[in-house]
Amino acid sequence: MKTVTITDVARQAGVSKSTVSQYLNKRYDYMADKTKKKIEQAIDELGYHPNFIARSLKQKSTTTIGVITANILHVFSTQIIRAIEDFCNQQDFHVILCNADDDPQKEKKYIDMLRAKQVDGIIIFPTGSNVQSYQQMIKENFPIVFVDRHVPGITTSAILLDNMKAATLAVNELVTKGYDRIGIIMPENAESITPRMERIEGYKKALQDNGLSFYPDYMKSVEVQGMQKGLEEMLDLPEPPNAIIAGNDLTLYEVLKYTKQKELRIPEDLALIAIDDVPFANIYYPTITSIAQPAFEMGTKAANLLFEKIKNKTIPSEEIFRFEPKLIVRSSS
């Protein structure tokens, strides 16, 4: 079949090619409704589809960005992505979503693929291991924004929660309720992934500020598959914690699974606070006290910041934006 061109549409509608081009680019300011309807009808009758490759070559833009998330299973990640997609939709941009599974090799592969597809910019939840790739993009003035994490030595904009404050809010809430043996459990690599590292720092400092001692046995950083064992080790101590902070949403699932299996009552046997609010937190019994992240605001900010970089590649690119956590008190504490 012959490819239908913009010239064919113009001929069918009885208008100029430039008028069809204005219609396709949604520049309707001086276009009569009758003209728009004729062009729309011609496009429908001919089955015309815009050549986005040709358009991107002409405009030097693919109207596409990439998003590389560390782990799409996190509620926080899906909320961030939704906000980014909403923003891009308003700008008539497309989003290519990649899930790195916290695997540096997958992340590197996706960075290379997105660059090969000539996306206009990338939002990354960085693993932190592909320093050379990050530096190369910055050297080329390619628009990137980090979300949830920053990488030492990499000067690019980053959107993060005030993680130390999030942990502080959790500890203070538990201390206020009378708990004095407070544990925390995190996924593995807590020493290298920004939110995990900062939440542990905040936890330790908040204990000190409240006159409580830090006990290494009350802190676990293990892979998700090993969390049941880690919880058992912690709660089998001669003097176990009487309260636990779940470091993120996936950790919370494991804590709730463990307490159900062991028939532990929350908060009577073990108080619980989760960093990251989850959709079921207010309907689970007992309802779960949470430290919420403003994920939609953070996602919108990340997208807006990336678009500023796309439009003006000379703007400063090292600013870190911190967002405030919010304590939502429910029944589990």
N, C-alpha and C positions, 0 to 999 in steps of 0.2 A: 504493500500500500504506500501511496505517496504521503510523505510527511506534510502535515498541514502547517503552514507558516503564518506569521503575523500579516504578511501581504495578502494571503487568502482571506483572512478574517476581515481585513480592511475592505477588500473588494466586495465580500458578501454583505457587509454592513453598510457599504456606500460611504465610508469615511476614510480619512487619511491614516497612514501607518502610525504617525506620531500621536493621533487621537487614540488609537488602540493601545499604543504604548503607555499613554497617560492613564488609560483605564486599567491596564494590567498592573500599573504601579500605584493604583488607588489615588491618583491625583485628579479628583473630581471637582475641584473648586469652580471651574468655569465650564463644566460639562452639563449639558441639558439632560434631563431625565430620559427624554426620548432617545438621545444618542446612546446613553448607557444601556438602555433596553435593546437597541439594535445590535450593539456589540455583544451583549450577553447572549442574545438569540443566535447570532452568527457563530459564536464560540460553541454553543450547545449543538447547533446543527452540523457543524464541521467536525466536532470532536477534537477541538484544539487543546493542546497541553503546552504550557510555556516551557521553553528550553532553559532550565535553570543553570545548566552548565555554561551555555553561551552567555546568559545574563551575568553569571558570576565572573566570567572572564572580562566582560565589559565593565562591570561595576567594581571589580577587584574585591568582591565579597561573596561568600557562599551563603550568607544569611543563616549560618549554622554555627553553633558552639558545641563543645564537648563537655561532659561532666563525668569525671572518674571518681566514683565513690569507693571508700575503703571496704564497706560491707553493707550491702543493700538490705540486709535483714534487720538492721537497726531502725526502730521507729523514727528516731531523730533524722536519719539519712533520708528516709522516704518523705518526711515532711519538708526537709530542705529542698529535695528534688522537686517536689510538687510546687513549691514557691518559685523556684527557678523556672520551671516550665510555664507557670502562669505568666511570669514577667516576660519571658521570651515570646509567648503566644501574642501578647499585646504588642510586641515589637515586630511581629511577622517573622520571627526567627525560629529555626528548628533546633532540636536538642538531640544529640547522640549520647546515650547513656551507657556507661561502661562500669562493670563491677569488678574491682581488683582483688577482692577477698583478702585484703591486707598482704597481698603477695607482690613483692617488688618486681618480679619478672612479668607478671600480668600487667602491672601498672606501666612498666616500660613499653610493653607491646602496644598498649592502648594509646600511650602518648605518641608513639611513632605512627600508629594507624591514623589517629586524628590529625596529626600534622600532614600526613600524606593526603588526606582528604581535604586539606586546606581549610579547616574550620577557622573561624575568625578569632577564637579565643577558647580557653579551657578553664573550667573550675575543677579543682582537685582537692580531694580529701587525702593528703599525701601519706604514703607509707614512710617517707623520710629517707628512703634508701637510694633513690635515683637522683642524687645530688648533681651529677654531671648533666642529666637531662634538664633539670630545673634551671641550672646555671646557663645552659645553652639557650633556652627559651628567653631568659632574661637578657642575655647578651644580644639576642636578635630583636629585642624589644617586642617580643610576642606577648599578647595579653594573657596573663594567667592570674588567678586568685585562688588562694588556699582557703579551705573551710575546715573548721574544727581542730586544726593542727597548724603549727608552724615548724619550720625546719631551721635549726641553727646554721647561720652563715648564708642563708638564702634571703635576699632582700626583696620580698614581694608582699603585696597586701594579703592580709589574713583576717578571717572572720572567726572569732572564738567566743565561747562562754567564759565568764569569770569563774573558772573552775575551782580556784581556791576558795572563793566565797561560797560556791555551791556546797563544798564539803563542810565549810564552817557553819552554814545554816543547818546542815544535817546534825552535826555534833551538838550545836547549841540547843536545838530542839530536843534532842535526847537527854541532854544534861538538865534542861528545864523540867523534863518529865521525871527526873530522879534516877536516870540510868548512869552508872559509873563504870561499867565494863563494856566498852563500845568497840566492836570489831568492824573491819571493812574487808570486803572481798571484791577483787577486780579480775578482769581477763588478764592473760599473760602480757608480757612486754610493757608492764606498767612503768618501767624505768626509761622507756624510749618514746612512748606515744604521748603527745602533749596532754590531752585531757586526763589520762590516767595518772600521769606523773604529777600534774598540778593538783588533782583531787587528793592524792596521797599526801602531798605537801600540806594542803589545807587541812586535812584530817589531823596530821601530827601537830600542826601549830594550834589548831582549835583545842585539842586535848590539853596542850601546855597552857594555853590561855585560861582554860577552865580548871587548872590545878590538878589535872589527871595525868597519870603516867602512860607512856607509850610502851606497849608490850608487843614485840615482834610477832609473837604467836597469835596475836589478834588480827594480824594482817595477812591476807592471802592474795597472791597474784598468779593465777593458774589458767590454763586453757579451758574453754567451756566444757569440754568432755571430762575434765578432771575436777570440776567444781564440787560435785557431790562428795568426793573423797576429801577435798579441802575443807568443806563445811564440817564433815564428820570429825576430822582432826581438830578443828577449832573448838567444836562444841563438846568434844570428849575430854577437853582439858580438865584438870582438877577443879579449876575455877574458870569456867567458860564465860564468854561474853553474855551479857543479858540483853544486848541490843546489837544489831548489825546494820551497816550501811551497804547497800548493793550499789556497786560503782557505775552500773549502766543497766539498760533494759534487759539485755540478754542474761546478765548476772541475776537480775530480779527473778526471771523465769526459773532459774536453777534453785534459788533460795526457796521460792514458793513450792517447787517440786519436792525439795528436801523436807520442808516442814510438814507437807502433806503426808509423805511417806513415813515420817517419824512421829506423826500425830502430835506435833508441837503446836501449842496454841499461840496465836499472835493477837495481842502483844503480851499476854500473860506469861508465857514461857520464853518468848523472844520477841522483843520489839524490832521493828523494821522500817527503814526509810530507803527509798530508791532515788538515786540521782538519774533523772530522765523520767518524765511523766509518760505513762502508757495509757492507751485508750480504755483499758479495763480497770484502771486504778480506782475509779469511783463506783464500780459495780461489783468488784471482787469482794468477798467477805472474809475478813474485815477489809474495809476500804484502805487503800495503800497511801500513806503519807509520802509525798514526792517532792523532789526539787525539779521544777520544770525549766526547760530551756525555751526561749522564744524562737522556735525553729523557723516559723514562717517569716518572721522579721529578719532573721539571719540569712535565710535563703534569698529573700528579696534584696537585701543589702549586697550580697555576693553578686547577684545578677546585675544589679544596677552599677556596681563598681566595675565589673567586667566590661559592660557596655561603655562606660566612660573611657576605659582604656582602649577599647576598640575604636572609638571616635577620635580620641586624642592620645596617641601613643607616647607623648612626651610628658604626661602627668607623672608625679611621683608614684612609686610603686612599692613602697616599703611600709606603709602604715598598717598597724594592727588595730582592729576594732573589737572591743570587748563588750559583750552583752550581759545584762543582769539576770541572774537566776531568780526564781520565785519559789518560796516555800509554800506548799499546799498541804495544810495539816488535815489529816483524816484519822482513821481509827487505829492504824497499825503501830502508832507510836504512843 
